[in-house]
Amino acid sequence: GWCRARFIAVDYDENNKLSKVLWVVENIDKEKKKSNQLLYLSETDLMTGIRNRGSGERKINELILQNHEGMFCLLDVDKFKSINDDFGHSVGDKVIIEVANCLKTSFSEKDVVMRLGGDEYAVFAEGITDKEQAVAKIENFFNAIDHMSIPEIGERKIYVSLGATFKMKDDGLDFETIYKNADSCTYMSKKIKGNVYTFYELPDK
């Protein structure tokens, strides 16, 4: 369990020097559990159980400042508004939760998986630095999307559009730049029906 220890002054001698102290140890399990719960609530998207936007962005910025490399992805659900319109918001919520579950099972625990809001998500897959590795990760995620089970929508398929870019060591890119690069690729993916990914390509000099 969690404990807090401290000294308490009890008595002083005739020269006003400390002569007696108490060594106090108290159990703070409840306090620690409450603190951990508040931290979890502040960092977690409560609908899906993955990181919320603030927590995810802070963690990715921290990794960038530490010069970690990896793949950054932005994605959202195609025509999500029509899912809410056709089946209701409760079914739309199920879609949001299931997409988050697919992300959790397709990426590792060390990867930063977050919900940006609505039907939008982002991932930073640490250590993924080439397209072959990246494609394998993304296609694993797309396969999970293909096998989602949401009985309320019947035969209707859920598709996502994804944009990806790489953050390499010492490339000088900050979070805002890799976000912008991935976002432009998500926009390109949306032009094609189905689960589609697009990688950011450096412009010709």
C-alpha positions as CSV (number, residue, x, y, z in Angstrom):
1,G,0.0,0.0,0.0
2,W,0.9,3.7,-0.2
3,C,2.2,5.4,3.0
4,R,3.4,8.8,4.0
5,A,6.1,9.2,6.6
6,R,7.1,12.3,8.6
7,F,8.9,13.5,11.7
8,I,7.1,15.5,14.4
9,A,9.0,17.6,16.9
10,V,7.9,16.6,20.5
11,D,10.3,18.1,23.0
12,Y,13.4,20.4,23.4
13,D,16.1,20.4,26.0
14,E,17.2,23.4,28.2
15,N,19.4,24.6,25.3
16,N,16.3,24.7,23.0
17,K,17.7,21.8,21.0
18,L,15.4,19.1,19.7
19,S,15.5,16.2,22.0
20,K,12.5,14.1,21.1
21,V,10.7,13.4,17.8
22,L,8.0,11.1,16.6
23,W,8.3,9.1,13.4
24,V,4.8,8.9,12.0
25,V,3.7,6.6,9.2
26,E,0.1,6.9,7.8
27,N,-1.7,4.9,5.3
28,I,-2.7,7.0,2.3
29,D,-4.1,4.3,0.0
30,K,-7.5,6.0,-0.3
31,E,-5.9,9.4,-1.0
32,K,-3.6,7.9,-3.7
33,K,-6.4,6.0,-5.3
34,K,-8.5,9.1,-5.5
35,S,-5.6,11.1,-7.0
36,N,-5.0,8.4,-9.6
37,Q,-8.7,8.3,-10.5
38,L,-8.8,12.1,-10.9
39,L,-5.7,11.9,-13.1
40,Y,-7.3,9.1,-15.2
41,L,-10.5,11.1,-15.6
42,S,-8.5,14.2,-16.7
43,E,-6.5,12.3,-19.4
44,T,-9.1,9.9,-20.7
45,D,-11.9,10.2,-23.2
46,L,-14.7,8.7,-21.1
47,M,-16.7,7.4,-24.0
48,T,-14.0,5.3,-25.5
49,G,-11.4,4.8,-22.8
50,I,-8.5,6.0,-24.9
51,R,-6.6,9.3,-24.4
52,N,-8.4,12.5,-24.8
53,R,-7.1,15.2,-27.1
54,G,-5.2,17.2,-24.4
55,S,-3.5,14.2,-22.9
56,G,-2.6,12.7,-26.3
57,E,-1.2,16.0,-27.7
58,R,0.9,16.5,-24.5
59,K,2.3,13.0,-24.7
60,I,3.2,13.3,-28.4
61,N,4.9,16.7,-27.8
62,E,6.9,15.1,-25.0
63,L,8.1,12.3,-27.3
64,I,9.0,14.8,-30.0
65,L,11.0,16.9,-27.5
66,Q,12.8,13.8,-26.5
67,N,13.6,13.2,-30.2
68,H,11.6,10.0,-30.6
69,E,10.6,8.9,-34.1
70,G,7.5,7.2,-35.4
71,M,4.4,7.4,-37.6
72,F,1.6,9.9,-36.9
73,C,-1.9,9.2,-38.3
74,L,-5.1,11.2,-38.4
75,L,-8.3,9.5,-39.3
76,D,-12.1,9.9,-39.2
77,V,-15.2,8.0,-40.1
78,D,-16.6,8.5,-43.6
79,K,-20.1,10.1,-43.7
80,F,-20.5,9.8,-40.0
81,K,-23.3,12.4,-39.9
82,S,-25.4,10.1,-42.1
83,I,-24.9,7.2,-39.5
84,N,-26.4,9.5,-36.8
85,D,-29.2,10.6,-39.2
86,D,-30.1,7.1,-40.3
87,F,-29.7,5.1,-37.1
88,G,-29.6,7.6,-34.2
89,H,-27.0,9.0,-32.0
90,S,-26.8,5.9,-29.7
91,V,-25.7,3.9,-32.7
92,G,-23.3,6.6,-33.7
93,D,-21.8,6.4,-30.2
94,K,-21.3,2.6,-30.7
95,V,-19.4,3.3,-34.0
96,I,-17.2,5.8,-32.2
97,I,-16.5,3.2,-29.4
98,E,-15.8,0.3,-31.8
99,V,-13.4,2.4,-34.0
100,A,-11.5,3.2,-30.8
101,N,-11.5,-0.5,-29.8
102,C,-10.0,-1.3,-33.2
103,L,-7.3,1.2,-32.7
104,K,-6.5,-0.2,-29.2
105,T,-6.2,-3.8,-30.6
106,S,-4.2,-2.8,-33.7
107,F,-1.6,-0.6,-32.0
108,S,0.6,-1.4,-29.1
109,E,0.4,-0.1,-25.5
110,K,3.4,2.2,-26.0
111,D,1.7,3.9,-28.9
112,V,-0.3,7.1,-28.3
113,V,-3.9,6.5,-29.3
114,M,-6.4,9.4,-28.8
115,R,-9.8,10.7,-29.7
116,L,-9.7,14.2,-30.9
117,G,-13.4,14.7,-30.7
118,G,-16.5,13.5,-32.6
119,D,-15.4,10.7,-35.0
120,E,-11.8,12.0,-35.3
121,Y,-8.8,10.1,-33.9
122,A,-5.0,10.3,-34.0
123,V,-2.2,7.8,-33.3
124,F,1.5,8.2,-32.8
125,A,3.1,4.8,-33.4
126,E,6.6,5.0,-31.9
127,G,9.4,3.3,-33.8
128,I,7.5,3.0,-37.1
129,T,9.8,4.7,-39.5
130,D,9.3,3.1,-42.9
131,K,6.4,2.7,-45.2
132,E,6.4,-1.2,-45.1
133,Q,6.1,-1.2,-41.3
134,A,3.5,1.5,-41.5
135,V,1.3,-0.1,-44.1
136,A,1.3,-3.4,-42.1
137,K,0.1,-1.5,-39.0
138,I,-2.6,0.5,-41.0
139,E,-3.9,-2.6,-42.9
140,N,-4.1,-4.5,-39.6
141,F,-6.3,-1.6,-38.3
142,F,-8.4,-1.6,-41.5
143,N,-8.9,-5.4,-41.1
144,A,-10.3,-4.8,-37.6
145,I,-12.6,-2.1,-39.0
146,D,-13.9,-4.6,-41.6
147,H,-14.8,-7.0,-38.9
148,M,-16.5,-4.6,-36.5
149,S,-19.9,-5.9,-35.3
150,I,-22.6,-3.3,-34.9
151,P,-25.9,-5.2,-35.4
152,E,-28.0,-2.0,-35.6
153,I,-26.6,-1.0,-38.9
154,G,-27.2,-4.3,-40.7
155,E,-25.1,-4.8,-43.8
156,R,-23.9,-1.2,-43.9
157,K,-20.1,-0.9,-43.9
158,I,-18.1,1.5,-41.9
159,Y,-15.2,3.1,-43.6
160,V,-12.4,5.4,-42.4
161,S,-10.1,7.8,-44.1
162,L,-6.5,8.0,-42.8
163,G,-3.6,10.3,-43.4
164,A,-0.1,9.4,-42.2
165,T,3.3,11.0,-42.0
166,F,6.6,10.2,-40.4
167,K,8.5,12.0,-37.6
168,M,12.2,11.2,-37.9
169,K,15.0,12.0,-35.5
170,D,16.5,15.4,-35.8
171,D,14.1,16.4,-38.7
172,G,13.1,19.6,-36.8
173,L,9.4,19.0,-37.2
174,D,7.1,20.0,-34.4
175,F,3.6,18.6,-33.5
176,E,1.7,21.3,-35.4
177,T,3.7,20.5,-38.6
178,I,3.2,16.7,-38.5
179,Y,-0.5,17.3,-37.7
180,K,-0.9,19.6,-40.7
181,N,0.9,17.1,-43.0
182,A,-1.3,14.2,-41.9
183,D,-4.4,16.2,-42.1
184,S,-3.8,17.1,-45.7
185,C,-3.4,13.4,-46.5
186,T,-6.7,12.5,-44.7
187,Y,-8.4,15.0,-47.0
188,M,-6.9,13.2,-50.0
189,S,-8.1,9.8,-48.7
190,K,-11.6,11.1,-48.4
191,K,-11.8,11.4,-52.2
192,I,-11.8,7.6,-52.6
193,K,-14.6,5.4,-51.2
194,G,-13.5,2.6,-48.8
195,N,-10.9,2.3,-46.1
196,V,-8.1,4.4,-47.6
197,Y,-4.8,5.7,-46.4
198,T,-2.5,8.4,-47.9
199,F,1.1,9.1,-46.9
200,Y,2.6,12.5,-46.8
201,E,5.3,13.1,-49.4
202,L,7.8,15.8,-49.0
203,P,7.3,18.5,-51.7
204,D,9.9,18.7,-54.5
205,K,12.5,21.4,-53.9
